[in-house]
Amino acid sequence: MLDKLYLALGKNVPMSGKIPNEDLNRLGVDEFRSAKKMPVHVVLDNVRSAQNVGSIFRSMDAFRCKKIHLCGISAVPPNREINKTALGATHTVEWQYHETTAEAVKSLQSTGVKVYAVEQVEGSRALGDFTWSFDREVALVFGNEVEGVGEEVVAAANGFIEIEQFGTKHSLNIAVCCGIVLWHLSQSFDFSAH
């Protein structure tokens, strides 16, 4: 039906089909490691699902983020469940383990990194209104699948970001949430200049 419309308008029918991997101009592992990263850290606060952790590794690779901080009970590589969803991103994305999320937040803040909890709290800023100039690093804390970001971490954060939602549920899967936030930030980062 759409093909007929294009032909009636005198236009070429658009070709559809997947782009072969070799035509996607993806970075190799070594190129990725040496490439300039979007100055974004992701901090995982006791994330229970290793597959969620793996998905976040993959999103961080996709948006060329600086580093992931795995805290508390969050699974760490090497891990078969992480590998199922990371699809090799544990070899490209830098990571560090911390005994507690509060320790990770304090360490980041001591180096001048602003820390934002992605959580529904009073005074949170809608993601659509959140911009970052990338003149310095930022860290985003994502909470676990049951409790969200812990109270101690919320109290220590420099600010809060919330993804507006319009359905009956009050939360998103953590890996989906992280992917949305990273994509939003990537829209104001010039990857071509790096």
N, CA and C atoms as an extended XYZ file, in Angstrom:
582
Properties=species:S:1:pos:R:3:atomname:S:1:resname:S:1:resid:I:1 pbc="F F F"
N         0.828       -1.189        0.000 N   MET     1
C         0.000        0.000        0.000 CA  MET     1
C         0.875        1.256        0.000 C   MET     1
N         1.869        1.302        0.880 N   LEU     2
C         2.765        2.449        0.935 CA  LEU     2
C         3.589        2.554       -0.344 C   LEU     2
N         3.984        1.388       -0.899 N   ASP     3
C         4.732        1.394       -2.159 CA  ASP     3
C         3.930        2.077       -3.262 C   ASP     3
N         2.627        1.782       -3.340 N   LYS     4
C         1.767        2.384       -4.365 CA  LYS     4
C         1.673        3.890       -4.184 C   LYS     4
N         1.612        4.346       -2.924 N   LEU     5
C         1.544        5.783       -2.636 CA  LEU     5
C         2.810        6.474       -3.122 C   LEU     5
N         3.962        5.901       -2.843 N   TYR     6
C         5.226        6.484       -3.306 CA  TYR     6
C         5.261        6.557       -4.829 C   TYR     6
N         4.839        5.464       -5.491 N   LEU     7
C         4.849        5.438       -6.954 CA  LEU     7
C         3.872        6.471       -7.520 C   LEU     7
N         2.689        6.631       -6.893 N   ALA     8
C         1.704        7.608       -7.349 CA  ALA     8
C         2.235        9.023       -7.217 C   ALA     8
N         3.069        9.263       -6.220 N   LEU     9
C         3.663       10.592       -6.016 CA  LEU     9
C         4.904       10.796       -6.875 C   LEU     9
N         5.259        9.770       -7.662 N   GLY    10
C         6.426        9.879       -8.525 CA  GLY    10
C         7.745        9.779       -7.773 C   GLY    10
N         7.723        9.150       -6.627 N   LYS    11
C         8.939        9.023       -5.817 CA  LYS    11
C         9.441        7.595       -5.860 C   LYS    11
N        10.733        7.437       -5.629 N   ASN    12
C        11.307        6.104       -5.532 CA  ASN    12
C        10.813        5.432       -4.258 C   ASN    12
N        10.520        4.176       -4.353 N   VAL    13
C        10.103        3.415       -3.187 CA  VAL    13
C        11.320        3.215       -2.299 C   VAL    13
N        11.232        3.623       -1.013 N   PRO    14
C        12.396        3.458       -0.142 CA  PRO    14
C        12.725        1.978        0.047 C   PRO    14
N        14.000        1.709        0.051 N   MET    15
C        14.452        0.336        0.271 CA  MET    15
C        14.456        0.079        1.774 C   MET    15
N        14.081       -1.104        2.139 N   SER    16
C        14.136       -1.453        3.550 CA  SER    16
C        15.050       -2.655        3.710 C   SER    16
N        15.532       -2.820        4.867 N   GLY    17
C        16.418       -3.939        5.154 CA  GLY    17
C        17.452       -3.531        6.173 C   GLY    17
N        17.963       -4.500        6.819 N   LYS    18
C        18.962       -4.251        7.852 CA  LYS    18
C        20.272       -3.807        7.224 C   LYS    18
N        20.954       -2.928        7.914 N   ILE    19
C        22.277       -2.485        7.491 CA  ILE    19
C        23.284       -3.518        7.988 C   ILE    19
N        24.143       -4.006        7.115 N   PRO    20
C        25.147       -4.977        7.571 CA  PRO    20
C        26.055       -4.365        8.644 C   PRO    20
N        26.462       -5.194        9.593 N   ASN    21
C        27.314       -4.726       10.695 CA  ASN    21
C        28.550       -3.978       10.212 C   ASN    21
N        29.161       -4.453        9.133 N   GLU    22
C        30.389       -3.810        8.656 CA  GLU    22
C        30.134       -2.398        8.121 C   GLU    22
N        28.876       -2.055        7.833 N   ASP    23
C        28.538       -0.716        7.340 CA  ASP    23
C        28.109        0.243        8.453 C   ASP    23
N        28.102       -0.227        9.693 N   LEU    24
C        27.644        0.607       10.809 CA  LEU    24
C        28.735        1.504       11.390 C   LEU    24
N        29.956        1.354       10.923 N   ASN    25
C        31.078        2.167       11.394 CA  ASN    25
C        31.255        2.107       12.908 C   ASN    25
N        31.118        0.925       13.465 N   ARG    26
C        31.293        0.730       14.908 CA  ARG    26
C        32.780        0.745       15.251 C   ARG    26
N        33.070        1.194       16.467 N   LEU    27
C        34.451        1.166       16.951 CA  LEU    27
C        34.839       -0.261       17.310 C   LEU    27
N        36.100       -0.597       17.100 N   GLY    28
C        36.629       -1.850       17.607 CA  GLY    28
C        36.906       -1.691       19.096 C   GLY    28
N        37.196       -2.794       19.776 N   VAL    29
C        37.435       -2.752       21.224 CA  VAL    29
C        38.569       -1.792       21.567 C   VAL    29
N        39.684       -1.880       20.859 N   ASP    30
C        40.817       -0.994       21.148 CA  ASP    30
C        40.485        0.461       20.836 C   ASP    30
N        39.749        0.686       19.737 N   GLU    31
C        39.336        2.055       19.398 CA  GLU    31
C        38.414        2.619       20.475 C   GLU    31
N        37.502        1.776       20.970 N   PHE    32
C        36.575        2.208       22.022 CA  PHE    32
C        37.342        2.610       23.278 C   PHE    32
N        38.290        1.778       23.660 N   ARG    33
C        39.039        2.050       24.890 CA  ARG    33
C        39.781        3.376       24.821 C   ARG    33
N        40.283        3.734       23.640 N   SER    34
C        41.049        4.979       23.516 CA  SER    34
C        40.191        6.182       23.123 C   SER    34
N        38.935        5.952       22.758 N   ALA    35
C        38.059        7.043       22.327 CA  ALA    35
C        37.641        7.911       23.516 C   ALA    35
N        37.421        9.177       23.263 N   LYS    36
C        36.906       10.102       24.281 CA  LYS    36
C        35.508        9.630       24.687 C   LYS    36
N        35.268        9.573       25.978 N   LYS    37
C        33.991        9.091       26.505 CA  LYS    37
C        33.088       10.249       26.906 C   LYS    37
N        31.786       10.003       26.846 N   MET    38
C        30.832       10.930       27.436 CA  MET    38
C        31.126       10.885       28.937 C   MET    38
N        31.368       12.042       29.590 N   PRO    39
C        31.824       12.037       30.986 CA  PRO    39
C        30.716       11.707       31.993 C   PRO    39
N        30.168       10.502       31.832 N   VAL    40
C        29.040       10.064       32.660 CA  VAL    40
C        29.412        8.766       33.360 C   VAL    40
N        29.257        8.771       34.671 N   HIS    41
C        29.413        7.568       35.487 CA  HIS    41
C        28.015        7.050       35.808 C   HIS    41
N        27.868        5.743       35.877 N   VAL    42
C        26.628        5.133       36.351 CA  VAL    42
C        26.958        4.364       37.618 C   VAL    42
N        26.154        4.590       38.653 N   VAL    43
C        26.336        3.929       39.945 CA  VAL    43
C        25.118        3.039       40.181 C   VAL    43
N        25.349        1.745       40.389 N   LEU    44
C        24.253        0.814       40.629 CA  LEU    44
C        24.172        0.485       42.113 C   LEU    44
N        23.058        0.849       42.715 N   ASP    45
C        22.828        0.696       44.147 CA  ASP    45
C        22.170       -0.645       44.441 C   ASP    45
N        22.995       -1.673       44.695 N   ASN    46
C        22.496       -2.991       45.095 CA  ASN    46
C        21.493       -3.572       44.098 C   ASN    46
N        21.874       -3.594       42.834 N   VAL    47
C        20.995       -4.128       41.792 CA  VAL    47
C        21.013       -5.652       41.869 C   VAL    47
N        19.847       -6.229       42.021 N   ARG    48
C        19.730       -7.666       42.282 CA  ARG    48
C        19.944       -8.530       41.049 C   ARG    48
N        19.508       -8.064       39.891 N   SER    49
C        19.546       -8.879       38.683 CA  SER    49
C        20.842       -8.692       37.906 C   SER    49
N        21.587       -9.774       37.757 N   ALA    50
C        22.827       -9.718       36.973 CA  ALA    50
C        22.523       -9.407       35.509 C   ALA    50
N        21.360       -9.839       35.018 N   GLN    51
C        21.001       -9.527       33.633 CA  GLN    51
C        20.724       -8.034       33.455 C   GLN    51
N        20.143       -7.386       34.465 N   ASN    52
C        19.996       -5.927       34.406 CA  ASN    52
C        21.365       -5.256       34.381 C   ASN    52
N        22.280       -5.755       35.192 N   VAL    53
C        23.643       -5.212       35.207 CA  VAL    53
C        24.254       -5.343       33.810 C   VAL    53
N        24.097       -6.497       33.184 N   GLY    54
C        24.629       -6.713       31.847 CA  GLY    54
C        24.012       -5.779       30.822 C   GLY    54
N        22.717       -5.563       30.916 N   SER    55
C        22.041       -4.639       29.996 CA  SER    55
C        22.565       -3.224       30.153 C   SER    55
N        22.865       -2.836       31.376 N   ILE    56
C        23.394       -1.491       31.622 CA  ILE    56
C        24.811       -1.368       31.070 C   ILE    56
N        25.621       -2.396       31.209 N   PHE    57
C        26.944       -2.398       30.571 CA  PHE    57
C        26.781       -2.121       29.065 C   PHE    57
N        25.822       -2.796       28.462 N   ARG    58
C        25.616       -2.671       27.015 CA  ARG    58
C        25.174       -1.259       26.634 C   ARG    58
N        24.277       -0.671       27.421 N   SER    59
C        23.848        0.709       27.157 CA  SER    59
C        25.010        1.678       27.332 C   SER    59
N        25.846        1.429       28.324 N   MET    60
C        26.996        2.310       28.539 CA  MET    60
C        27.981        2.230       27.388 C   MET    60
N        28.133        1.051       26.819 N   ASP    61
C        28.969        0.915       25.630 CA  ASP    61
C        28.328        1.679       24.469 C   ASP    61
N        27.028        1.508       24.280 N   ALA    62
C        26.325        2.148       23.165 CA  ALA    62
C        26.467        3.667       23.195 C   ALA    62
N        26.460        4.242       24.394 N   PHE    63
C        26.543        5.704       24.526 CA  PHE    63
C        27.922        6.164       24.986 C   PHE    63
N        28.902        5.262       24.884 N   ARG    64
C        30.308        5.550       25.169 CA  ARG    64
C        30.491        6.315       26.479 C   ARG    64
N        29.980        5.737       27.569 N   CYS    65
C        30.063        6.366       28.891 CA  CYS    65
C        31.375        6.020       29.577 C   CYS    65
N        31.742        6.833       30.540 N   LYS    66
C        33.042        6.741       31.194 CA  LYS    66
C        33.224        5.487       32.044 C   LYS    66
N        32.310        5.252       33.027 N   LYS    67
C        32.582        4.179       33.987 CA  LYS    67
C        31.307        3.767       34.712 C   LYS    67
N        31.232        2.467       35.043 N   ILE    68
C        30.125        1.950       35.842 CA  ILE    68
C        30.663        1.546       37.216 C   ILE    68
N        29.929        1.904       38.256 N   HIS    69
C        30.297        1.597       39.641 CA  HIS    69
C        29.271        0.599       40.168 C   HIS    69
N        29.726       -0.604       40.476 N   LEU    70
C        28.867       -1.685       40.945 CA  LEU    70
C        28.979       -1.746       42.463 C   LEU    70
N        27.846       -1.626       43.137 N   CYS    71
C        27.874       -1.470       44.603 CA  CYS    71
C        27.074       -2.553       45.314 C   CYS    71
N        27.578       -2.921       46.496 N   GLY    72
C        26.865       -3.852       47.362 CA  GLY    72
C        26.677       -5.208       46.728 C   GLY    72
N        25.411       -5.639       46.628 N   ILE    73
C        25.108       -6.978       46.102 CA  ILE    73
C        25.072       -7.025       44.573 C   ILE    73
N        25.306       -5.903       43.904 N   SER    74
C        25.313       -5.908       42.437 CA  SER    74
C        26.353       -6.904       41.932 C   SER    74
N        25.978       -7.696       40.940 N   ALA    75
C        26.899       -8.676       40.365 CA  ALA    75
C        28.037       -7.965       39.647 C   ALA    75
N        29.195       -8.602       39.604 N   VAL    76
C        30.366       -8.047       38.924 CA  VAL    76
C        30.896       -9.068       37.920 C   VAL    76
N        31.529       -8.599       36.861 N   PRO    77
C        32.162       -9.514       35.907 CA  PRO    77
C        33.350      -10.221       36.553 C   PRO    77
N        33.751      -11.380       36.082 N   PRO    78
C        33.043      -12.165       35.067 CA  PRO    78
C        31.849      -12.882       35.696 C   PRO    78
N        30.749      -12.916       34.953 N   ASN    79
C        29.519      -13.502       35.464 CA  ASN    79
C        28.686      -13.944       34.263 C   ASN    79
N        28.296      -15.196       34.246 N   ARG    80
C        27.551      -15.744       33.110 CA  ARG    80
C        26.246      -15.003       32.855 C   ARG    80
N        25.540      -14.637       33.920 N   GLU    81
C        24.258      -13.925       33.759 CA  GLU    81
C        24.470      -12.514       33.212 C   GLU    81
N        25.522      -11.834       33.639 N   ILE    82
C        25.848      -10.521       33.076 CA  ILE    82
C        26.154      -10.672       31.589 C   ILE    82
N        26.945      -11.674       31.250 N   ASN    83
C        27.369      -11.869       29.860 CA  ASN    83
C        26.206      -12.113       28.903 C   ASN    83
N        25.101      -12.706       29.409 N   LYS    84
C        23.943      -12.980       28.555 CA  LYS    84
C        23.394      -11.704       27.920 C   LYS    84
N        23.439      -10.609       28.663 N   THR    85
C        22.866       -9.363       28.145 CA  THR    85
C        23.923       -8.329       27.784 C   THR    85
N        25.110       -8.416       28.367 N   ALA    86
C        26.166       -7.440       28.063 CA  ALA    86
C        26.746       -7.659       26.675 C   ALA    86
N        26.737       -8.881       26.198 N   LEU    87
C        27.241       -9.227       24.859 CA  LEU    87
C        28.623       -8.641       24.588 C   LEU    87
N        29.517       -8.761       25.566 N   GLY    88
C        30.897       -8.322       25.382 CA  GLY    88
C        31.204       -6.932       25.912 C   GLY    88
N        30.196       -6.180       26.338 N   ALA    89
C        30.428       -4.810       26.810 CA  ALA    89
C        31.242       -4.757       28.097 C   ALA    89
N        31.355       -5.867       28.804 N   THR    90
C        32.211       -5.881       30.004 CA  THR    90
C        33.682       -5.773       29.620 C   THR    90
N        34.000       -5.971       28.349 N   HIS    91
C        35.381       -5.842       27.875 CA  HIS    91
C        35.702       -4.426       27.409 C   HIS    91
N        34.676       -3.600       27.263 N   THR    92
C        34.908       -2.235       26.778 CA  THR    92
C        34.641       -1.175       27.838 C   THR    92
N        33.628       -1.375       28.656 N   VAL    93
C        33.237       -0.375       29.654 CA  VAL    93
C        34.055       -0.564       30.932 C   VAL    93
N        34.679        0.513       31.371 N   GLU    94
C        35.452        0.476       32.618 CA  GLU    94
C        34.492        0.314       33.795 C   GLU    94
N        34.875       -0.496       34.785 N   TRP    95
C        34.012       -0.690       35.949 CA  TRP    95
C        34.836       -0.788       37.218 C   TRP    95
N        34.147       -0.544       38.340 N   GLN    96
C        34.768       -0.617       39.656 CA  GLN    96
C        33.729       -1.106       40.651 C   GLN    96
N        34.152       -1.921       41.600 N   TYR    97
C        33.259       -2.403       42.651 CA  TYR    97
C        33.471       -1.592       43.928 C   TYR    97
N        32.372       -1.295       44.630 N   HIS    98
C        32.399       -0.620       45.932 CA  HIS    98
C        31.552       -1.436       46.907 C   HIS    98
N        32.023       -1.556       48.137 N   GLU    99
C        31.265       -2.283       49.165 CA  GLU    99
C        29.882       -1.668       49.377 C   GLU    99
N        29.818       -0.331       49.376 N   THR   100
C        28.538        0.348       49.564 CA  THR   100
C        28.376        1.443       48.514 C   THR   100
N        27.133        1.782       48.240 N   THR   101
C        26.854        2.859       47.293 CA  THR   101
C        27.258        4.201       47.892 C   THR   101
N        27.073        4.350       49.194 N   ALA   102
C        27.474        5.595       49.856 CA  ALA   102
C        28.971        5.842       49.673 C   ALA   102
N        29.775        4.779       49.747 N   GLU   103
C        31.227        4.876       49.527 CA  GLU   103
C        31.518        5.357       48.105 C   GLU   103
N        30.808        4.804       47.120 N   ALA   104
C        31.014        5.206       45.721 CA  ALA   104
C        30.655        6.670       45.522 C   ALA   104
N        29.529        7.091       46.086 N   VAL   105
C        29.072        8.484       45.955 CA  VAL   105
C        30.087        9.432       46.586 C   VAL   105
N        30.534        9.113       47.781 N   LYS   106
C        31.514        9.957       48.470 CA  LYS   106
C        32.809       10.062       47.676 C   LYS   106
N        33.262        8.943       47.142 N   SER   107
C        34.493        8.924       46.349 CA  SER   107
C        34.353        9.796       45.100 C   SER   107
N        33.250        9.675       44.400 N   LEU   108
C        33.016       10.487       43.201 CA  LEU   108
C        32.945       11.970       43.545 C   LEU   108
N        32.195       12.299       44.583 N   GLN   109
C        32.057       13.703       44.978 CA  GLN   109
C        33.389       14.303       45.399 C   GLN   109
N        34.271       13.501       45.988 N   SER   110
C        35.570       14.018       46.434 CA  SER   110
C        36.449       14.438       45.258 C   SER   110
N        36.107       13.963       44.051 N   THR   111
C        36.867       14.353       42.862 CA  THR   111
C        36.132       15.417       42.050 C   THR   111
N        35.066       15.984       42.610 N   GLY   112
C        34.342       17.054       41.937 CA  GLY   112
C        33.196       16.606       41.058 C   GLY   112
N        32.875       15.315       41.061 N   VAL   113
C        31.769       14.803       40.251 CA  VAL   113
C        30.449       15.103       40.961 C   VAL   113
N        29.495       15.691       40.231 N   LYS   114
C        28.148       15.912       40.771 CA  LYS   114
C        27.368       14.611       40.628 C   LYS   114
N        26.660       14.236       41.691 N   VAL   115
C        25.941       12.968       41.737 CA  VAL   115
C        24.442       13.224       41.771 C   VAL   115
N        23.736       12.630       40.815 N   TYR   116
C        22.283       12.759       40.730 CA  TYR   116
C        21.652       11.389       40.904 C   TYR   116
N        20.708       11.279       41.838 N   ALA   117
C        19.958       10.043       42.006 CA  ALA   117
C        18.784       10.077       41.033 C   ALA   117
N        18.597        8.995       40.300 N   VAL   118
C        17.449        8.879       39.406 CA  VAL   118
C        16.363        8.212       40.236 C   VAL   118
N        15.487        9.056       40.775 N   GLU   119
C        14.528        8.578       41.775 CA  GLU   119
C        13.361        9.559       41.878 C   GLU   119
N        12.227        9.052       42.319 N   GLN   120
C        11.045        9.877       42.536 CA  GLN   120
C        11.096       10.424       43.965 C   GLN   120
N        11.553       11.664       44.079 N   VAL   121
C        11.644       12.318       45.380 CA  VAL   121
C        11.158       13.756       45.236 C   VAL   121
N        10.841       14.361       46.368 N   GLU   122
C        10.464       15.770       46.335 CA  GLU   122
C        11.621       16.591       45.798 C   GLU   122
N        11.309       17.511       44.924 N   GLY   123
C        12.336       18.371       44.359 CA  GLY   123
C        13.073       17.773       43.177 C   GLY   123
N        12.618       16.612       42.673 N   SER   124
C        13.297       16.025       41.516 CA  SER   124
C        13.005       16.850       40.270 C   SER   124
N        13.926       16.781       39.331 N   ARG   125
C        13.794       17.495       38.065 CA  ARG   125
C        13.391       16.485       36.996 C   ARG   125
N        12.411       16.838       36.173 N   ALA   126
C        12.008       15.961       35.076 CA  ALA   126
C        13.187       15.767       34.129 C   ALA   126
N        13.365       14.544       33.650 N   LEU   127
C        14.483       14.242       32.761 CA  LEU   127
C        14.517       15.193       31.568 C   LEU   127
N        13.365       15.513       31.006 N   GLY   128
C        13.305       16.414       29.857 CA  GLY   128
C        13.850       17.799       30.141 C   GLY   128
N        13.860       18.183       31.417 N   ASP   129
C        14.379       19.497       31.816 CA  ASP   129
C        15.830       19.436       32.277 C   ASP   129
N        16.405       18.238       32.297 N   PHE   130
C        17.769       18.069       32.787 CA  PHE   130
C        18.746       18.156       31.624 C   PHE   130
N        19.665       19.084       31.724 N   THR   131
C        20.718       19.203       30.719 CA  THR   131
C        22.060       19.192       31.434 C   THR   131
N        23.086       18.844       30.694 N   TRP   132
C        24.428       18.804       31.253 CA  TRP   132
C        25.371       19.369       30.213 C   TRP   132
N        26.284       20.233       30.643 N   SER   133
C        27.183       20.885       29.691 CA  SER   133
C        28.413       20.047       29.354 C   SER   133
N        28.667       18.994       30.111 N   PHE   134
C        29.808       18.096       29.902 CA  PHE   134
C        31.147       18.788       30.115 C   PHE   134
N        31.143       19.937       30.808 N   ASP   135
C        32.411       20.572       31.166 CA  ASP   135
C        33.034       19.869       32.371 C   ASP   135
N        32.261       19.040       33.036 N   ARG   136
C        32.772       18.199       34.118 CA  ARG   136
C        31.941       16.923       34.162 C   ARG   136
N        32.425       15.954       34.903 N   GLU   137
C        31.769       14.653       34.957 CA  GLU   137
C        30.519       14.684       35.825 C   GLU   137
N        29.600       13.803       35.505 N   VAL   138
C        28.371       13.642       36.265 CA  VAL   138
C        28.201       12.156       36.560 C   VAL   138
N        27.596       11.853       37.708 N   ALA   139
C        27.294       10.460       38.063 CA  ALA   139
C        25.797       10.324       38.276 C   ALA   139
N        25.260        9.227       37.791 N   LEU   140
C        23.834        8.929       37.918 CA  LEU   140
C        23.687        7.667       38.747 C   LEU   140
N        22.917        7.755       39.826 N   VAL   141
C        22.704        6.595       40.697 CA  VAL   141
C        21.351        5.982       40.368 C   VAL   141
N        21.361        4.677       40.085 N   PHE   142
C        20.138        3.934       39.817 CA  PHE   142
C        19.954        2.923       40.929 C   PHE   142
N        18.745        2.863       41.474 N   GLY   143
C        18.466        2.001       42.609 CA  GLY   143
C        18.080        0.595       42.204 C   GLY   143
N        17.938       -0.245       43.213 N   ASN   144
C        17.608       -1.641       42.934 CA  ASN   144
C        16.134       -1.804       42.574 C   ASN   144
N        15.812       -3.001       42.114 N   GLU   145
C        14.503       -3.278       41.533 CA  GLU   145
C        13.355       -3.234       42.538 C   GLU   145
N        13.629       -3.312       43.820 N   VAL   146
C        12.572       -3.340       44.829 CA  VAL   146
C        12.457       -2.016       45.579 C   VAL   146
N        13.567       -1.517       46.096 N   GLU   147
C        13.551       -0.335       46.959 CA  GLU   147
C        13.953        0.960       46.263 C   GLU   147
N        14.506        0.880       45.071 N   GLY   148
C        15.011        2.082       44.416 CA  GLY   148
C        16.333        2.511       45.036 C   GLY   148
N        16.626        3.794       44.961 N   VAL   149
C        17.863        4.332       45.531 CA  VAL   149
C        17.693        4.419       47.051 C   VAL   149
N        18.678        3.920       47.787 N   GLY   150
C        18.611        3.909       49.244 CA  GLY   150
C        18.566        5.314       49.838 C   GLY   150
N        17.941        5.440       50.996 N   GLU   151
C        17.754        6.739       51.670 CA  GLU   151
C        19.083        7.443       51.952 C   GLU   151
N        20.095        6.687       52.379 N   GLU   152
C        21.397        7.289       52.685 CA  GLU   152
C        21.998        7.922       51.432 C   GLU   152
N        21.803        7.272       50.309 N   VAL   153
C        22.329        7.789       49.041 CA  VAL   153
C        21.514        8.987       48.582 C   VAL   153
N        20.203        8.929       48.737 N   VAL   154
C        19.347       10.069       48.391 CA  VAL   154
C        19.790       11.292       49.191 C   VAL   154
N        20.070       11.098       50.472 N   ALA   155
C        20.483       12.212       51.327 CA  ALA   155
C        21.817       12.808       50.896 C   ALA   155
N        22.682       12.001       50.290 N   ALA   156
C        24.015       12.466       49.894 CA  ALA   156
C        24.061       13.042       48.477 C   ALA   156
N        23.025       12.801       47.684 N   ALA   157
C        23.033       13.220       46.277 CA  ALA   157
C        23.014       14.735       46.138 C   ALA   157
N        23.589       15.219       45.027 N   ASN   158
C        23.577       16.652       44.722 CA  ASN   158
C        22.266       17.095       44.090 C   ASN   158
N        21.501       16.148       43.571 N   GLY   159
C        20.230       16.465       42.936 CA  GLY   159
C        19.532       15.185       42.503 C   GLY   159
N        18.342       15.370       41.901 N   PHE   160
C        17.494       14.228       41.572 CA  PHE   160
C        16.883       14.400       40.192 C   PHE   160
N        16.806       13.307       39.465 N   ILE   161
C        16.201       13.281       38.137 CA  ILE   161
C        15.081       12.244       38.163 C   ILE   161
N        13.977       12.581       37.519 N   GLU   162
C        12.847       11.665       37.463 CA  GLU   162
C        12.346       11.567       36.023 C   GLU   162
N        12.088       10.337       35.587 N   ILE   163
C        11.480       10.129       34.273 CA  ILE   163
C         9.967       10.199       34.460 C   ILE   163
N         9.349       11.155       33.801 N   GLU   164
C         7.896       11.280       33.906 CA  GLU   164
C         7.236       10.053       33.290 C   GLU   164
N         6.208        9.552       33.961 N   GLN   165
C         5.488        8.364       33.504 CA  GLN   165
C         3.992        8.649       33.543 C   GLN   165
N         3.240        7.966       32.695 N   PHE   166
C         1.835        8.322       32.529 CA  PHE   166
C         0.892        7.128       32.610 C   PHE   166
N         1.399        5.971       33.032 N   GLY   167
C         0.557        4.786       33.135 CA  GLY   167
C         0.176        4.478       34.566 C   GLY   167
N        -0.120        3.218       34.838 N   THR   168
C        -0.539        2.809       36.180 CA  THR   168
C         0.632        2.425       37.069 C   THR   168
N         1.774        2.118       36.488 N   LYS   169
C         2.944        1.734       37.281 CA  LYS   169
C         3.725        2.982       37.670 C   LYS   169
N         4.479        2.885       38.730 N   HIS   170
C         5.249        4.036       39.213 CA  HIS   170
C         6.745        3.865       39.014 C   HIS   170
N         7.135        2.834       38.248 N   SER   171
C         8.558        2.629       38.041 CA  SER   171
C         8.796        1.926       36.713 C   SER   171
N        10.039        2.007       36.272 N   LEU   172
C        10.494        1.314       35.071 CA  LEU   172
C        11.549        0.296       35.471 C   LEU   172
N        11.735       -0.716       34.652 N   ASN   173
C        12.851       -1.621       34.853 CA  ASN   173
C        14.131       -0.794       34.866 C   ASN   173
N        15.049       -1.113       35.754 N   ILE   174
C        16.264       -0.310       35.930 CA  ILE   174
C        17.096       -0.213       34.651 C   ILE   174
N        17.200       -1.295       33.899 N   ALA   175
C        17.990       -1.249       32.667 CA  ALA   175
C        17.326       -0.353       31.624 C   ALA   175
N        16.004       -0.393       31.552 N   VAL   176
C        15.263        0.481       30.638 CA  VAL   176
C        15.438        1.929       31.072 C   VAL   176
N        15.270        2.177       32.363 N   CYS   177
C        15.426        3.517       32.926 CA  CYS   177
C        16.809        4.084       32.603 C   CYS   177
N        17.835        3.299       32.829 N   CYS   178
C        19.204        3.746       32.575 CA  CYS   178
C        19.391        4.065       31.095 C   CYS   178
N        18.892        3.206       30.219 N   GLY   179
C        19.011        3.438       28.787 CA  GLY   179
C        18.349        4.742       28.355 C   GLY   179
N        17.177        5.031       28.909 N   ILE   180
C        16.468        6.274       28.576 CA  ILE   180
C        17.286        7.484       29.007 C   ILE   180
N        17.796        7.467       30.227 N   VAL   181
C        18.558        8.605       30.748 CA  VAL   181
C        19.852        8.807       29.953 C   VAL   181
N        20.562        7.731       29.665 N   LEU   182
C        21.811        7.854       28.908 CA  LEU   182
C        21.540        8.369       27.496 C   LEU   182
N        20.469        7.880       26.867 N   TRP   183
C        20.126        8.380       25.529 CA  TRP   183
C        19.843        9.879       25.590 C   TRP   183
N        19.078       10.298       26.590 N   HIS   184
C        18.752       11.724       26.735 CA  HIS   184
C        20.028       12.565       26.834 C   HIS   184
N        20.962       12.146       27.677 N   LEU   185
C        22.207       12.898       27.820 CA  LEU   185
C        23.030       12.876       26.532 C   LEU   185
N        22.997       11.757       25.834 N   SER   186
C        23.801       11.640       24.612 CA  SER   186
C        23.358       12.618       23.530 C   SER   186
N        22.122       13.103       23.620 N   GLN   187
C        21.612       14.004       22.593 CA  GLN   187
C        22.293       15.369       22.615 C   GLN   187
N        22.946       15.714       23.725 N   SER   188
C        23.644       16.997       23.791 CA  SER   188
C        25.152       16.825       23.834 C   SER   188
N        25.642       15.621       23.531 N   PHE   189
C        27.074       15.364       23.505 CA  PHE   189
C        27.520       15.160       22.068 C   PHE   189
N        28.562       15.831       21.679 N   ASP   190
C        29.048       15.758       20.287 CA  ASP   190
C        30.067       14.629       20.165 C   ASP   190
N        29.591       13.441       19.816 N   PHE   191
C        30.472       12.287       19.659 CA  PHE   191
C        31.419       12.463       18.473 C   PHE   191
N        30.984       13.178       17.444 N   SER   192
C        31.813       13.330       16.243 CA  SER   192
C        33.054       14.142       16.508 C   SER   192
N        33.032       14.964       17.551 N   ALA   193
C        34.191       15.812       17.862 CA  ALA   193
C        35.218       15.070       18.695 C   ALA   193
N        34.954       13.835       19.035 N   HIS   194
C        35.847       13.110       19.933 CA  HIS   194
C        36.374       11.872       19.268 C   HIS   194
